[in-house]
Amino acid sequence: MEFDNDNLNSEKAKSDFYTLKKYGLHQSAYNLLYERAEYSELELDREKLKKELTKATEFTYPWLMDTEK
């Protein structure tokens, strides 16, 4: 998702969303829709895509901890 952002368009954004979803990274897919600045101006049906995601029922620790903050 971090590569080729110079040529980012709605189709590439949908592809990135579905790639994250396919690997079970539903929170990351949600973040792509609502929290990534480079995706914010693209024409996406965010509500429709959000409904395809599964909300976690319990908190699990992230696989990567950022200890630099």
DSSP file (Angstrom, degrees, kcal/mol; ACC not computed):
  #  RESIDUE AA STRUCTURE BP1 BP2  ACC     N-H-->O    O-->H-N    N-H-->O    O-->H-N    TCO  KAPPA ALPHA  PHI   PSI    X-CA   Y-CA   Z-CA
    1    1 A M              0   0    0      0, 0.0    15,-0.1     0, 0.0    16,-0.0   0.000 360.0 360.0 360.0 -20.2    0.0    0.0    0.0
    2    2 A E        +     0   0    0      2,-0.0     3,-0.4     3,-0.0     2,-0.3   0.511 360.0  86.0 -87.0  -3.7    3.0    2.3    0.5
    3    3 A F  S    S+     0   0    0      1,-0.2     0, 0.0     2,-0.1     0, 0.0  -0.705  89.2  10.0-102.6 150.1    4.2    2.1   -3.1
    4    4 A D    >   +     0   0    0     -2,-0.3     3,-0.9     1,-0.1    -1,-0.2   0.831  67.7 149.6  60.6  37.9    3.2    4.0   -6.2
    5    5 A N  G >   +     0   0    0     -3,-0.4     3,-1.1     1,-0.2    -1,-0.1   0.612  60.8  74.3 -76.1 -10.6    1.2    6.6   -4.3
    6    6 A D  G 3  S+     0   0    0      1,-0.2    -1,-0.2     0, 0.0    -2,-0.1   0.804 102.2  40.9 -68.1 -27.8    2.1    9.1   -7.0
    7    7 A N  G <  S+     0   0    0     -3,-0.9    -1,-0.2     2,-0.0     2,-0.2  -0.051  85.1 149.5-108.5  29.7   -0.3    7.4   -9.4
    8    8 A L    <   +     0   0    0     -3,-1.1     2,-0.3     4,-0.1    -3,-0.1  -0.449  13.2 157.0 -71.3 132.1   -3.1    6.8   -6.8
    9    9 A N     >  -     0   0    0     -2,-0.2     4,-2.5    33,-0.0     5,-0.2  -0.845  56.6 -86.9-142.4 179.3   -6.6    6.7   -8.2
   10   10 A S  H  > S+     0   0    0     -2,-0.3     4,-2.3     1,-0.2     5,-0.2   0.876 124.7  50.6 -62.0 -39.5  -10.0    5.3   -7.1
   11   11 A E  H  > S+     0   0    0      2,-0.2     4,-2.1     1,-0.2    -1,-0.2   0.907 111.9  47.1 -66.6 -40.8   -9.4    1.9   -8.8
   12   12 A K  H  > S+     0   0    0      2,-0.2     4,-2.6     1,-0.2    -2,-0.2   0.889 110.9  53.2 -66.1 -39.0   -6.0    1.5   -7.1
   13   13 A A  H  X S+     0   0    0     -4,-2.5     4,-2.5     2,-0.2    -2,-0.2   0.915 109.4  47.9 -62.6 -43.0   -7.5    2.6   -3.8
   14   14 A K  H  X S+     0   0    0     -4,-2.3     4,-2.7     2,-0.2     5,-0.2   0.904 111.0  51.6 -63.5 -40.6  -10.2   -0.1   -4.1
   15   15 A S  H  X S+     0   0    0     -4,-2.1     4,-2.1     2,-0.2    -2,-0.2   0.924 110.4  48.1 -61.5 -44.5   -7.5   -2.7   -5.0
   16   16 A D  H  X S+     0   0    0     -4,-2.6     4,-2.3     2,-0.2    -2,-0.2   0.914 111.5  51.3 -61.2 -43.1   -5.6   -1.7   -1.9
   17   17 A F  H  X S+     0   0    0     -4,-2.5     4,-2.4     1,-0.2    -2,-0.2   0.942 111.9  45.3 -58.6 -49.9   -8.7   -2.0    0.2
   18   18 A Y  H  X S+     0   0    0     -4,-2.7     4,-2.4     1,-0.2    -1,-0.2   0.808 109.6  55.9 -69.3 -29.0   -9.6   -5.5   -1.1
   19   19 A T  H  X S+     0   0    0     -4,-2.1     4,-1.6    -5,-0.2    -1,-0.2   0.946 110.3  44.7 -65.1 -47.5   -6.0   -6.6   -0.6
   20   20 A L  H  <>S+     0   0    0     -4,-2.3     5,-2.6     1,-0.2    -2,-0.2   0.919 114.5  49.5 -60.9 -43.5   -6.0   -5.6    3.1
   21   21 A K  H ><5S+     0   0    0     -4,-2.4     3,-1.8     1,-0.2    -1,-0.2   0.906 106.3  56.0 -62.5 -42.5   -9.4   -7.2    3.5
   22   22 A K  H 3<5S+     0   0    0     -4,-2.4    -1,-0.2     1,-0.3    -2,-0.2   0.862 107.9  48.5 -59.1 -37.3   -8.3  -10.5    1.8
   23   23 A Y  T 3<5S-     0   0    0     -4,-1.6    -1,-0.3    -5,-0.1    -2,-0.2   0.357 120.9-108.1 -86.9   6.7   -5.5  -10.8    4.3
   24   24 A G  T < 5S+     0   0    0     -3,-1.8     2,-1.4     1,-0.1     3,-0.3   0.634  77.2 135.5  80.8  13.5   -7.8  -10.2    7.2
   25   25 A L     >< +     0   0    0     -5,-2.6     4,-2.1     1,-0.2     5,-0.2  -0.482  16.2 153.5 -93.3  64.5   -6.5   -6.7    8.0
   26   26 A H  H  >  +     0   0    0     -2,-1.4     4,-2.3     1,-0.2    -1,-0.2   0.850  68.5  52.8 -66.9 -36.8   -9.9   -5.2    8.4
   27   27 A Q  H  > S+     0   0    0     -3,-0.3     4,-2.5     2,-0.2    -1,-0.2   0.906 110.5  48.8 -65.4 -39.5   -8.8   -2.4   10.7
   28   28 A S  H  > S+     0   0    0      2,-0.2     4,-2.1     1,-0.2    -2,-0.2   0.882 109.7  51.8 -66.0 -37.5   -6.1   -1.4    8.2
   29   29 A A  H  X S+     0   0    0     -4,-2.1     4,-1.6     2,-0.2    -2,-0.2   0.900 110.1  49.4 -64.2 -40.1   -8.7   -1.4    5.5
   30   30 A Y  H  X S+     0   0    0     -4,-2.3     4,-2.2     1,-0.2     5,-0.3   0.921 109.3  51.9 -62.4 -44.4  -10.9    0.9    7.6
   31   31 A N  H  X>S+     0   0    0     -4,-2.5     4,-2.9     1,-0.2     5,-1.2   0.878 105.2  55.9 -61.1 -37.9   -8.0    3.2    8.2
   32   32 A L  H  <5S+     0   0    0     -4,-2.1     4,-0.3     1,-0.2    -1,-0.2   0.903 111.7  44.0 -59.2 -41.2   -7.4    3.3    4.4
   33   33 A L  H  <5S+     0   0    0     -4,-1.6    -2,-0.2     1,-0.1    -1,-0.2   0.878 132.2  14.9 -71.5 -38.7  -11.0    4.5    4.0
   34   34 A Y  H  <5S+     0   0    0     -4,-2.2    -3,-0.2    -5,-0.1    -2,-0.2   0.605 128.4  35.7-118.7 -15.2  -11.2    7.1    6.8
   35   35 A E  T  <5S+     0   0    0     -4,-2.9     2,-0.7    -5,-0.3    -3,-0.2   0.533  83.8  94.4-125.4  -6.9   -7.7    8.0    8.1
   36   36 A R    >>< -     0   0    0     -5,-1.2     3,-1.4    -4,-0.3     4,-0.8  -0.804  57.6-154.9 -93.4 116.5   -5.2    8.0    5.3
   37   37 A A  G >4 S+     0   0    0     -2,-0.7     3,-0.9     1,-0.3     4,-0.5   0.859  91.3  58.4 -58.3 -39.6   -4.8   11.6    3.9
   38   38 A E  G 34 S+     0   0    0      1,-0.3    -1,-0.3     2,-0.1     3,-0.1   0.706 111.0  42.7 -68.5 -17.3   -3.7   10.4    0.5
   39   39 A Y  G X4 S+     0   0    0     -3,-1.4     3,-1.2     1,-0.1    -1,-0.3   0.535  91.5  88.4 -98.4  -9.8   -6.9    8.4    0.0
   40   40 A S  T << S+     0   0    0     -3,-0.9    -2,-0.1    -4,-0.8     4,-0.1   0.779  86.3  48.3 -66.5 -29.6   -9.2   11.1    1.4
   41   41 A E  T 3  S+     0   0    0     -4,-0.5    -1,-0.3    -3,-0.1     2,-0.2   0.508  89.3 105.8 -89.2  -4.0   -9.9   13.0   -1.9
   42   42 A L  S <  S-     0   0    0     -3,-1.2     2,-1.0     1,-0.1   -33,-0.0  -0.469  80.2-110.1 -80.9 148.1  -10.6    9.9   -3.9
   43   43 A E        +     0   0    0     -2,-0.2     2,-0.4     2,-0.1    -1,-0.1  -0.663  58.2 149.1 -78.1 103.0  -14.2    9.0   -5.0
   44   44 A L        -     0   0    0     -2,-1.0     2,-1.8    -4,-0.1     3,-0.2  -0.988  55.2-125.7-135.1 144.1  -15.0    5.9   -3.0
   45   45 A D     >  +     0   0    0     -2,-0.4     4,-2.4     1,-0.2     5,-0.2  -0.623  39.4 175.6 -85.7  78.8  -18.3    4.6   -1.6
   46   46 A R  H  > S+     0   0    0     -2,-1.8     4,-2.8     1,-0.2    -1,-0.2   0.853  71.1  51.9 -59.3 -41.2  -16.8    4.5    1.9
   47   47 A E  H  > S+     0   0    0      2,-0.2     4,-1.6     1,-0.2    -1,-0.2   0.911 111.5  47.2 -64.6 -41.4  -20.0    3.4    3.6
   48   48 A K  H  > S+     0   0    0     -3,-0.2     4,-0.5     2,-0.2    -2,-0.2   0.931 115.0  45.7 -64.5 -45.8  -20.6    0.5    1.3
   49   49 A L  H >< S+     0   0    0     -4,-2.4     3,-1.3     1,-0.2     4,-0.4   0.893 108.5  56.9 -65.3 -39.3  -17.0   -0.6    1.6
   50   50 A K  H >< S+     0   0    0     -4,-2.8     3,-1.6     1,-0.3    -1,-0.2   0.863  99.0  60.5 -59.9 -36.3  -17.1   -0.3    5.4
   51   51 A K  H 3< S+     0   0    0     -4,-1.6    -1,-0.3     1,-0.3    -2,-0.2   0.702  96.0  62.4 -66.0 -18.6  -20.1   -2.6    5.6
   52   52 A E  T << S+     0   0    0     -3,-1.3    -1,-0.3    -4,-0.5     2,-0.2   0.602  89.6  90.6 -80.1 -11.3  -17.9   -5.3    4.0
   53   53 A L  S <  S-     0   0    0     -3,-1.6     2,-0.5    -4,-0.4   -32,-0.0  -0.541  74.2-130.2 -89.3 151.9  -15.5   -5.3    7.0
   54   54 A T        -     0   0    0     -2,-0.2     2,-0.4   -30,-0.0   -28,-0.1  -0.881  19.7-135.9-100.3 126.7  -15.8   -7.4   10.1
   55   55 A K        -     0   0    0     -2,-0.5     2,-0.1     1,-0.1   -28,-0.0  -0.669  24.7-114.8 -82.8 133.1  -15.6   -5.5   13.4
   56   56 A A        -     0   0    0     -2,-0.4     3,-0.1     1,-0.1    -1,-0.1  -0.419  16.5-154.0 -66.3 138.9  -13.4   -7.2   16.0
   57   57 A T  S    S+     0   0    0      1,-0.1     2,-0.3    -2,-0.1    -1,-0.1   0.640  76.7  25.0 -89.4 -15.9  -15.3   -8.4   19.0
   58   58 A E  S    S-     0   0    0      2,-0.0     2,-0.3     0, 0.0    -1,-0.1  -0.986  86.6-100.5-146.3 155.6  -12.4   -8.1   21.4
   59   59 A F        -     0   0    0     -2,-0.3     2,-0.4    -3,-0.1    -2,-0.0  -0.573  36.1-176.7 -76.3 133.7   -9.1   -6.3   21.6
   60   60 A T        -     0   0    0     -2,-0.3     3,-0.1    -4,-0.0    -4,-0.0  -0.973  33.7-101.8-125.9 147.9   -6.0   -8.1   20.5
   61   61 A Y        -     0   0    0     -2,-0.4     4,-0.1     1,-0.1     0, 0.0  -0.366  43.3-104.7 -66.5 144.4   -2.5   -6.7   20.8
   62   62 A P        -     0   0    0      0, 0.0    -1,-0.1     0, 0.0     3,-0.1  -0.300  19.8-125.2 -66.5 154.5   -1.0   -5.4   17.5
   63   63 A W  S    S+     0   0    0      1,-0.2     2,-0.4    -3,-0.1    -2,-0.1   0.641 100.3  44.9 -76.3 -12.7    1.6   -7.5   15.8
   64   64 A L  S    S-     0   0    0      2,-0.0     2,-0.5     0, 0.0    -1,-0.2  -0.986  73.8-157.2-133.4 123.2    3.9   -4.6   15.8
   65   65 A M        -     0   0    0     -2,-0.4     2,-0.8    -3,-0.1    -4,-0.0  -0.877  10.4-144.4-101.9 127.8    4.4   -2.3   18.8
   66   66 A D        +     0   0    0     -2,-0.5     3,-0.3     1,-0.1    -2,-0.0  -0.812  26.5 167.5 -91.0 108.6    5.7    1.2   18.2
   67   67 A T        +     0   0    0     -2,-0.8    -1,-0.1     1,-0.2    -2,-0.0   0.275  57.0  85.2-104.0  10.0    8.0    2.0   21.2
   68   68 A E              0   0    0      1,-0.2    -1,-0.2     0, 0.0    -2,-0.0   0.484 360.0 360.0 -91.0  -3.5    9.5    5.1   19.6
   69   69 A K              0   0    0     -3,-0.3    -1,-0.2     0, 0.0    -2,-0.1   0.460 360.0 360.0 -87.0 360.0    6.8    7.6   20.7
